[in-house]
């Protein structure tokens, strides 16, 4: 008799059905429709809507770190799509799974998901009236499909995409990126209500149904009894395992940590490595999973207008900050004492890490108050200057106070105004001016998403934009690495933002929460929201016996 080969997931134990998973959301949920701009709107529609392509559940964390935003093509598998192919370099054909059904909710009423649904989705977002040169004005990714010519249903389960470009890598990246816009909405619901922005109109093909939503408080999802999916690791197991998923909206991290200590939250991300490590002292059974997915805060400014367009002022602000001292005293030595760059240090072999910088560039980031004062004098501020910063209250405001004290040492009097996360979008659209600094939790540094997008992080700069256009043409890997390196160096030398540090982010989870290894697209609530929530939440499970034995 052949002995079963042990797989990496066997150590997790046999999956169990039932139980509730409680996830902390660090800000209010503001969007339920992939049509609308997701850049600053927190959303969980990925929990009931599904995508054509997701991650490969059989690939273990030792093979690829799914805590990074970017996942190469070899680690992707079909979700709604069963397979795909290029019939020629301009034509991408997707074959859908058969037997996938919409949730049994009016007006969809459980009908089968077909190629017409995919066509409807792409036309709605990127080609209203069939014209893909005029994408939805409400959508953040209006420039994501510039080469798309048409999307048609060849038959009930086959979708044909036609592109202007012959670059097949570019087509794959465009169609299967990690945006929430890839989540498929129901056409009957959109036609009935105009959009599905109201949570009462939430319908998807996923393993969970949105049952209730209380703004600023919570969202509850229950098991879809008619879900089509099975566990790739245990093909005989129908999904989902969980009976319920609850999102608790708790902007205050300390308040959330108290609930974590009490066993009332199962998983949450923690921005402070000091707080994360401290949790293990009070709750040693907690699992602390490195999750380098939260870009660190930074001070951003207008590069092309206003007084901060003077690079001497930007350099002065950078040289006023003692990064090694902050790493030692504030972060207790738990972070590297180097300035953050566009590309996260966790993306080994990519970007332009501080260790590779020439000495002249390192000098511009070294703590040097006399040089900072001289730069301010040269810029016309011999007696110092006043500056104002608008800070998103979800960011680390204690760090901002530290920066304020460093600035004051060189004559920069920083006035701080805080804005609640829910009001941030309105401020950015209506009030922001070129002489204001910005400080928020999701800055331009420390990123791990697709290299092509990272290259364009500071596209307002013409030189960076030229690099981005080259990267968007999907060159070979060696050229792409060079373009990303050049974009990182350009940002560092021009001081497009004031760099602080890149602290290691962590996910805290209870020992009874199984299957989670820090996958960014499962429960992470920044940058729009978890775009693969339905995929992962359908496969995660709770060890209820362990939880009960621990007194919870």
MARVOTI-763025 format. One line per 2 residues: number of its first residue (from 1); their letters; for each residue z, x, y of C-alpha. Coordinates in nm, 2 decimals. Layout:
N
NUM = A = Z,X,Y; ... $
***
This chain:
552
1 = XX = 0.00,0.00,0.00; -0.10,0.14,0.34 $
3 = XX = 0.19,0.19,0.58; 0.14,0.04,0.92 $
5 = XX = 0.07,0.30,1.19; 0.35,0.28,1.44 $
7 = XX = 0.23,0.19,1.79; 0.40,0.29,2.11 $
9 = XX = 0.51,-0.07,2.18; 0.69,-0.11,1.85 $
11 = XX = 1.00,0.05,2.01; 1.03,-0.25,2.24 $
13 = XX = 1.11,-0.47,1.94; 0.94,-0.79,1.83 $
15 = XX = 0.86,-1.02,2.12; 1.07,-1.34,2.15 $
17 = XX = 0.97,-1.67,2.29; 1.18,-1.85,2.56 $
19 = XX = 1.39,-1.76,2.85; 1.35,-1.73,3.23 $
21 = XX = 1.24,-1.43,3.42; 1.37,-1.39,3.78 $
23 = XX = 1.18,-1.17,4.02; 1.29,-1.08,4.37 $
25 = XX = 1.03,-1.13,4.64; 1.10,-0.93,4.95 $
27 = XX = 0.93,-1.16,5.19; 0.81,-1.52,5.21 $
29 = XX = 0.51,-1.64,5.02; 0.25,-1.74,5.27 $
31 = XX = -0.08,-1.78,5.08; -0.20,-1.97,4.77 $
33 = XX = -0.57,-1.94,4.81; -0.79,-1.63,4.75 $
35 = XX = -1.02,-1.75,5.03; -0.78,-1.66,5.31 $
37 = XX = -0.71,-1.31,5.45; -0.46,-1.14,5.22 $
39 = XX = -0.40,-0.81,5.41; -0.07,-0.92,5.54 $
41 = XX = 0.00,-1.24,5.36; 0.23,-1.23,5.06 $
43 = XX = 0.10,-1.43,4.77; 0.16,-1.51,4.41 $
45 = XX = -0.16,-1.71,4.32; -0.22,-1.43,4.07 $
47 = XX = 0.05,-1.59,3.86; -0.16,-1.90,3.78 $
49 = XX = -0.51,-1.79,3.86; -0.69,-1.54,3.64 $
51 = XX = -0.95,-1.27,3.70; -1.27,-1.16,3.52 $
53 = XX = -1.11,-0.82,3.43; -0.76,-0.69,3.40 $
55 = XX = -0.57,-0.39,3.26; -0.58,-0.29,2.90 $
57 = XX = -0.24,-0.41,2.74; -0.28,-0.17,2.45 $
59 = XX = -0.28,0.14,2.67; 0.07,0.29,2.69 $
61 = XX = 0.24,0.44,3.00; 0.21,0.79,2.85 $
63 = XX = -0.17,0.76,2.86; -0.20,0.62,3.21 $
65 = XX = 0.06,0.55,3.49; -0.01,0.19,3.57 $
67 = XX = 0.24,0.22,3.85; -0.04,0.37,4.05 $
69 = XX = -0.27,0.13,4.24; -0.59,0.28,4.10 $
71 = XX = -0.67,0.23,3.73; -1.00,0.40,3.60 $
73 = XX = -1.26,0.19,3.43; -1.16,0.31,3.08 $
75 = XX = -0.83,0.14,3.12; -0.97,-0.21,3.21 $
77 = XX = -1.04,-0.50,2.97; -1.18,-0.84,3.01 $
79 = XX = -0.95,-1.14,3.09; -1.18,-1.43,3.17 $
81 = XX = -1.48,-1.20,3.08; -1.53,-1.11,2.72 $
83 = XX = -1.79,-0.84,2.79; -2.03,-0.72,3.06 $
85 = XX = -2.35,-0.51,3.08; -2.62,-0.39,3.31 $
87 = XX = -2.97,-0.52,3.21; -3.11,-0.29,3.48 $
89 = XX = -2.95,-0.08,3.76; -2.94,-0.38,4.00 $
91 = XX = -2.84,-0.65,3.76; -2.49,-0.70,3.62 $
93 = XX = -2.44,-0.96,3.35; -2.10,-1.10,3.26 $
95 = XX = -2.03,-1.29,2.94; -1.73,-1.52,2.96 $
97 = XX = -1.48,-1.61,2.70; -1.53,-1.94,2.53 $
99 = XX = -1.25,-2.19,2.50; -1.07,-2.10,2.83 $
101 = XX = -0.95,-2.42,3.00; -0.82,-2.51,3.35 $
103 = XX = -0.46,-2.63,3.35; -0.43,-3.00,3.26 $
105 = XX = -0.37,-3.10,3.62; -0.58,-3.34,3.83 $
107 = XX = -0.85,-3.30,3.94; -0.94,-3.02,3.69 $
109 = XX = -0.78,-3.22,3.40; -0.81,-2.93,3.16 $
111 = XX = -1.18,-2.89,3.15; -1.34,-2.57,3.02 $
113 = XX = -1.38,-2.27,3.25; -1.76,-2.19,3.28 $
115 = XX = -2.01,-1.97,3.46; -2.04,-2.23,3.73 $
117 = XX = -1.68,-2.16,3.83; -1.75,-1.79,3.88 $
119 = XX = -2.06,-1.88,4.09; -1.85,-2.12,4.30 $
121 = XX = -1.58,-1.86,4.36; -1.82,-1.58,4.48 $
123 = XX = -2.03,-1.81,4.69; -1.72,-1.96,4.86 $
125 = XX = -1.58,-1.62,4.95; -1.88,-1.40,5.00 $
127 = XX = -2.19,-1.62,5.04; -2.13,-1.96,5.21 $
129 = XX = -2.45,-2.17,5.18; -2.58,-1.91,4.94 $
131 = XX = -2.62,-1.65,5.21; -2.43,-1.33,5.11 $
133 = XX = -2.50,-1.17,5.44; -2.25,-1.41,5.60 $
135 = XX = -1.93,-1.39,5.40; -1.62,-1.60,5.47 $
137 = XX = -1.49,-1.52,5.81; -1.14,-1.59,5.69 $
139 = XX = -1.14,-1.33,5.42; -1.01,-0.98,5.45 $
141 = XX = -1.28,-0.84,5.22; -1.58,-0.95,5.43 $
143 = XX = -1.73,-0.61,5.39; -1.66,-0.57,5.02 $
145 = XX = -1.99,-0.71,4.90; -2.26,-0.59,5.15 $
147 = XX = -2.51,-0.53,4.86; -2.47,-0.86,4.68 $
149 = XX = -2.79,-1.06,4.67; -2.71,-1.35,4.44 $
151 = XX = -2.47,-1.49,4.17; -2.62,-1.73,3.92 $
153 = XX = -2.52,-1.90,3.60; -2.78,-1.81,3.33 $
155 = XX = -2.60,-2.05,3.09; -2.26,-2.20,3.04 $
157 = XX = -2.09,-1.87,2.96; -2.32,-1.61,3.13 $
159 = XX = -2.31,-1.50,3.50; -2.58,-1.28,3.65 $
161 = XX = -2.50,-1.07,3.96; -2.79,-0.92,4.16 $
163 = XX = -2.73,-0.63,4.39; -2.94,-0.43,4.64 $
165 = XX = -2.78,-0.11,4.53; -2.88,0.06,4.21 $
167 = XX = -2.54,0.24,4.20; -2.38,0.09,3.89 $
169 = XX = -2.04,0.26,3.96; -2.04,0.10,4.31 $
171 = XX = -2.11,-0.24,4.15; -1.83,-0.21,3.90 $
173 = XX = -1.58,-0.11,4.17; -1.69,-0.39,4.39 $
175 = XX = -1.66,-0.66,4.13; -1.35,-0.55,3.95 $
177 = XX = -1.13,-0.41,4.23; -0.76,-0.49,4.25 $
179 = XX = -0.77,-0.75,4.52; -0.62,-1.10,4.50 $
181 = XX = -0.97,-1.22,4.59; -1.07,-1.17,4.23 $
183 = XX = -0.84,-1.46,4.13; -1.05,-1.77,4.03 $
185 = XX = -0.98,-2.10,4.21; -1.07,-2.44,4.08 $
187 = XX = -1.38,-2.60,4.24; -1.27,-2.96,4.20 $
189 = XX = -0.95,-2.89,4.39; -1.13,-2.71,4.67 $
191 = XX = -1.38,-3.00,4.70; -1.10,-3.26,4.71 $
193 = XX = -0.87,-3.09,4.95; -1.09,-2.85,5.14 $
195 = XX = -0.89,-2.55,5.02; -0.60,-2.48,4.79 $
197 = XX = -0.37,-2.33,5.05; -0.11,-2.60,4.99 $
199 = XX = 0.11,-2.51,4.70; 0.09,-2.86,4.57 $
201 = XX = -0.28,-2.80,4.49; -0.22,-2.49,4.28 $
203 = XX = -0.44,-2.50,3.97; -0.56,-2.21,3.76 $
205 = XX = -0.64,-2.11,3.40; -0.33,-1.89,3.37 $
207 = XX = -0.02,-1.91,3.14; 0.20,-2.05,3.41 $
209 = XX = 0.19,-2.36,3.63; 0.34,-2.36,3.98 $
211 = XX = 0.61,-2.63,3.96; 0.80,-2.60,4.29 $
213 = XX = 0.80,-2.40,4.60; 1.07,-2.39,4.88 $
215 = XX = 0.95,-2.18,5.17; 1.18,-1.89,5.24 $
217 = XX = 1.38,-1.96,4.92; 1.21,-1.97,4.59 $
219 = XX = 0.90,-2.05,4.37; 0.93,-2.18,4.02 $
221 = XX = 0.66,-2.16,3.75; 0.67,-2.32,3.41 $
223 = XX = 0.49,-2.24,3.08; 0.14,-2.38,3.05 $
225 = XX = 0.15,-2.55,2.71; -0.23,-2.54,2.67 $
227 = XX = -0.28,-2.17,2.76; -0.57,-2.01,2.57 $
229 = XX = -0.45,-1.64,2.55; -0.30,-1.43,2.27 $
231 = XX = -0.11,-1.10,2.28; -0.35,-0.81,2.21 $
233 = XX = -0.06,-0.62,2.05; 0.04,-0.91,1.83 $
235 = XX = -0.29,-1.11,1.80; -0.12,-1.39,1.60 $
237 = XX = 0.11,-1.46,1.90; 0.00,-1.73,2.15 $
239 = XX = 0.10,-1.67,2.51; 0.31,-1.69,2.72 $
241 = XX = 0.64,-1.58,2.58; 0.85,-1.69,2.87 $
243 = XX = 0.94,-2.06,2.95; 0.98,-2.00,3.32 $
245 = XX = 0.93,-1.75,3.60; 1.13,-1.78,3.92 $
247 = XX = 1.07,-1.59,4.24; 1.37,-1.56,4.46 $
249 = XX = 1.27,-1.48,4.82; 1.53,-1.24,4.95 $
251 = XX = 1.42,-1.01,5.24; 1.76,-0.84,5.26 $
253 = XX = 1.75,-0.56,5.00; 2.13,-0.52,4.99 $
255 = XX = 2.17,-0.90,4.91; 1.91,-0.87,4.64 $
257 = XX = 2.09,-0.57,4.49; 2.41,-0.77,4.47 $
259 = XX = 2.24,-1.03,4.26; 2.09,-0.76,4.05 $
261 = XX = 2.44,-0.63,3.98; 2.55,-0.98,3.88 $
263 = XX = 2.25,-1.01,3.63; 2.09,-1.29,3.84 $
265 = XX = 1.77,-1.10,3.91; 1.57,-0.94,3.62 $
267 = XX = 1.34,-0.71,3.81; 1.30,-0.59,4.17 $
269 = XX = 1.15,-0.29,4.36; 1.38,-0.07,4.57 $
271 = XX = 1.25,0.12,4.86; 1.55,0.36,4.89 $
273 = XX = 1.59,0.62,4.62; 1.95,0.66,4.73 $
275 = XX = 2.02,0.29,4.68; 1.84,0.29,4.35 $
277 = XX = 2.04,0.58,4.21; 2.36,0.43,4.33 $
279 = XX = 2.29,0.11,4.13; 2.32,0.32,3.81 $
281 = XX = 2.68,0.41,3.90; 2.79,0.04,3.91 $
283 = XX = 2.55,-0.09,3.64; 2.46,0.20,3.40 $
285 = XX = 2.27,-0.03,3.17; 2.00,-0.10,3.43 $
287 = XX = 1.67,0.06,3.38; 1.55,0.27,3.67 $
289 = XX = 1.17,0.31,3.65; 0.98,0.55,3.89 $
291 = XX = 0.73,0.34,4.08; 0.55,0.53,4.34 $
293 = XX = 0.37,0.23,4.48; 0.53,0.16,4.81 $
295 = XX = 0.36,0.36,5.09; 0.64,0.50,5.31 $
297 = XX = 0.69,0.39,5.67; 0.53,0.58,5.95 $
299 = XX = 0.47,0.55,6.32; 0.12,0.43,6.39 $
301 = XX = -0.06,0.41,6.72; -0.40,0.34,6.87 $
303 = XX = -0.61,0.65,6.83; -0.89,0.57,7.07 $
305 = XX = -0.72,0.41,7.38; -0.39,0.42,7.56 $
307 = XX = -0.17,0.73,7.61; -0.13,0.80,7.24 $
309 = XX = -0.50,0.88,7.23; -0.38,1.22,7.36 $
311 = XX = -0.33,1.43,7.05; -0.08,1.65,7.24 $
313 = XX = 0.16,1.35,7.25; 0.11,1.28,6.88 $
315 = XX = 0.17,1.64,6.79; 0.49,1.65,7.01 $
317 = XX = 0.63,1.35,6.83; 0.56,1.50,6.49 $
319 = XX = 0.72,1.83,6.58; 1.03,1.65,6.72 $
321 = XX = 1.12,1.54,6.37; 1.31,1.76,6.12 $
323 = XX = 1.17,1.64,5.79; 1.36,1.88,5.56 $
325 = XX = 1.69,1.78,5.73; 1.61,1.41,5.67 $
327 = XX = 1.52,1.47,5.31; 1.86,1.65,5.26 $
329 = XX = 2.09,1.43,5.45; 1.94,1.08,5.45 $
331 = XX = 1.78,1.10,5.11; 2.04,1.32,4.95 $
333 = XX = 1.77,1.56,4.83; 1.60,1.30,4.62 $
335 = XX = 1.26,1.33,4.80; 1.03,1.62,4.86 $
337 = XX = 1.09,1.76,5.21; 0.72,1.74,5.30 $
339 = XX = 0.52,1.51,5.53; 0.35,1.22,5.36 $
341 = XX = -0.03,1.23,5.34; -0.28,0.95,5.30 $
343 = XX = -0.29,1.01,4.92; 0.03,0.99,4.73 $
345 = XX = 0.17,1.30,4.58; 0.18,1.11,4.25 $
347 = XX = -0.20,1.12,4.23; -0.22,1.47,4.09 $
349 = XX = -0.55,1.65,4.16; -0.64,1.42,4.44 $
351 = XX = -0.60,1.43,4.82; -0.46,1.72,5.02 $
353 = XX = -0.09,1.78,4.94; 0.13,1.97,5.17 $
355 = XX = 0.15,2.27,4.93; -0.22,2.33,4.98 $
357 = XX = -0.21,2.32,5.36; -0.30,2.64,5.55 $
359 = XX = -0.01,2.78,5.76; -0.15,2.67,6.10 $
361 = XX = -0.14,2.31,5.99; 0.21,2.34,5.84 $
363 = XX = 0.32,2.47,6.17; 0.22,2.15,6.34 $
365 = XX = 0.45,1.96,6.12; 0.74,2.20,6.14 $
367 = XX = 1.05,2.11,6.34; 1.00,2.27,6.68 $
369 = XX = 1.17,2.10,6.98; 1.07,2.36,7.23 $
371 = XX = 0.70,2.34,7.13; 0.72,1.96,7.14 $
373 = XX = 0.86,1.97,7.50; 0.58,2.20,7.60 $
375 = XX = 0.32,1.97,7.45; 0.46,1.68,7.65 $
377 = XX = 0.46,1.89,7.97; 0.10,1.98,7.90 $
379 = XX = 0.02,1.61,7.85; 0.17,1.53,8.20 $
381 = XX = 0.52,1.44,8.10; 0.74,1.73,8.20 $
383 = XX = 1.04,1.50,8.24; 0.98,1.32,7.91 $
385 = XX = 0.85,0.97,7.86; 0.95,0.62,7.76 $
387 = XX = 0.78,0.48,7.45; 0.81,0.14,7.27 $
389 = XX = 0.78,0.07,6.91; 0.74,-0.27,6.74 $
391 = XX = 0.91,-0.26,6.40; 0.87,-0.50,6.11 $
393 = XX = 1.23,-0.59,6.01; 1.14,-0.54,5.64 $
395 = XX = 1.10,-0.17,5.70; 1.37,0.09,5.69 $
397 = XX = 1.53,0.04,6.03; 1.80,0.31,5.97 $
399 = XX = 1.52,0.56,5.94; 1.38,0.44,6.26 $
401 = XX = 1.71,0.50,6.44; 1.71,0.86,6.31 $
403 = XX = 1.36,0.91,6.45; 1.47,0.76,6.78 $
405 = XX = 1.75,1.02,6.80; 1.51,1.31,6.73 $
407 = XX = 1.27,1.18,6.99; 1.54,1.16,7.25 $
409 = XX = 1.61,1.53,7.19; 1.27,1.62,7.33 $
411 = XX = 1.27,1.36,7.61; 1.11,1.07,7.44 $
413 = XX = 1.31,0.75,7.50; 1.21,0.52,7.22 $
415 = XX = 1.27,0.15,7.28; 1.28,-0.06,6.95 $
417 = XX = 1.17,-0.42,6.92; 1.21,-0.58,6.57 $
419 = XX = 0.99,-0.86,6.44; 1.05,-1.07,6.13 $
421 = XX = 0.79,-1.03,5.86; 0.68,-1.39,5.89 $
423 = XX = 0.59,-1.33,6.26; 0.41,-1.00,6.21 $
425 = XX = 0.06,-1.13,6.17; 0.09,-1.33,6.49 $
427 = XX = 0.21,-1.03,6.68; -0.07,-0.81,6.55 $
429 = XX = -0.33,-1.07,6.65; -0.20,-1.18,6.99 $
431 = XX = 0.04,-0.94,7.14; -0.02,-0.58,7.03 $
433 = XX = -0.13,-0.34,7.30; -0.26,0.02,7.28 $
435 = XX = 0.06,0.17,7.43; 0.28,0.04,7.15 $
437 = XX = 0.38,0.22,6.84; 0.40,0.03,6.51 $
439 = XX = 0.65,0.07,6.23; 0.63,-0.13,5.91 $
441 = XX = 0.70,-0.09,5.54; 0.33,-0.06,5.44 $
443 = XX = 0.20,0.24,5.63; -0.12,0.45,5.60 $
445 = XX = 0.03,0.73,5.39; 0.14,0.77,5.03 $
447 = XX = -0.14,0.55,4.87; -0.25,0.54,4.51 $
449 = XX = -0.52,0.28,4.52; -0.89,0.35,4.47 $
451 = XX = -1.00,0.69,4.61; -1.30,0.53,4.78 $
453 = XX = -1.07,0.30,4.98; -0.83,0.58,5.07 $
455 = XX = -1.11,0.78,5.23; -1.15,0.50,5.48 $
457 = XX = -0.78,0.46,5.57; -0.86,0.57,5.93 $
459 = XX = -1.21,0.43,5.98; -1.17,0.39,6.35 $
461 = XX = -1.23,0.76,6.37; -1.61,0.82,6.35 $
463 = XX = -1.58,1.14,6.13; -1.35,0.96,5.88 $
465 = XX = -1.59,0.66,5.88; -1.88,0.89,5.79 $
467 = XX = -1.67,1.03,5.50; -1.60,0.67,5.39 $
469 = XX = -1.96,0.57,5.39; -2.04,0.87,5.16 $
471 = XX = -1.75,0.77,4.93; -1.87,0.41,4.92 $
473 = XX = -2.20,0.53,4.78; -1.99,0.62,4.47 $
475 = XX = -2.07,0.99,4.43; -1.97,1.19,4.12 $
477 = XX = -1.60,1.26,4.07; -1.61,1.62,4.21 $
479 = XX = -1.77,1.50,4.53; -1.53,1.21,4.56 $
481 = XX = -1.24,1.44,4.52; -1.37,1.66,4.80 $
483 = XX = -1.43,1.36,5.03; -1.08,1.24,4.98 $
485 = XX = -0.94,1.58,5.05; -1.15,1.60,5.37 $
487 = XX = -1.02,1.26,5.48; -0.66,1.36,5.42 $
489 = XX = -0.71,1.69,5.61; -0.88,1.50,5.90 $
491 = XX = -0.58,1.26,5.92; -0.33,1.54,5.91 $
493 = XX = -0.50,1.76,6.17; -0.56,1.47,6.41 $
495 = XX = -0.21,1.33,6.36; -0.35,0.98,6.33 $
497 = XX = 0.00,0.86,6.25; 0.34,1.02,6.27 $
499 = XX = 0.43,1.12,5.91; 0.78,1.10,5.78 $
501 = XX = 0.84,1.15,5.41; 0.72,1.00,5.08 $
503 = XX = 1.03,0.88,4.91; 1.00,0.80,4.54 $
505 = XX = 1.01,0.42,4.49; 1.18,0.26,4.20 $
507 = XX = 1.18,-0.06,4.01; 1.51,-0.18,3.88 $
509 = XX = 1.51,-0.40,3.58; 1.76,-0.54,3.33 $
511 = XX = 1.77,-0.40,2.98; 1.67,-0.73,2.83 $
513 = XX = 1.35,-0.75,3.02; 1.08,-0.62,2.79 $
515 = XX = 0.72,-0.49,2.83; 0.76,-0.37,3.19 $
517 = XX = 0.70,-0.01,3.26; 0.64,-0.02,3.64 $
519 = XX = 0.30,-0.18,3.63; 0.21,-0.22,4.00 $
521 = XX = 0.00,-0.53,3.96; 0.26,-0.73,3.77 $
523 = XX = 0.55,-0.80,4.00; 0.51,-0.57,4.31 $
525 = XX = 0.53,-0.79,4.62; 0.38,-0.57,4.89 $
527 = XX = 0.02,-0.53,5.00; -0.07,-0.90,4.94 $
529 = XX = 0.10,-0.96,4.61; 0.07,-0.90,4.24 $
531 = XX = -0.30,-0.95,4.16; -0.25,-0.95,3.78 $
533 = XX = 0.07,-1.15,3.76; -0.07,-1.40,3.52 $
535 = XX = -0.19,-1.13,3.28; 0.14,-0.94,3.27 $
537 = XX = 0.39,-1.23,3.31; 0.22,-1.39,3.01 $
539 = XX = 0.30,-1.09,2.80; 0.64,-0.99,2.92 $
541 = XX = 0.94,-1.13,2.74; 1.32,-1.16,2.75 $
543 = XX = 1.55,-1.03,2.47; 1.78,-1.33,2.48 $
545 = XX = 2.01,-1.20,2.21; 2.07,-0.88,2.40 $
547 = XX = 2.12,-1.06,2.72; 2.38,-1.29,2.56 $
549 = XX = 2.55,-1.00,2.39; 2.60,-0.84,2.73 $
551 = XX = 2.77,-1.15,2.87; 2.49,-1.29,3.07 $
***
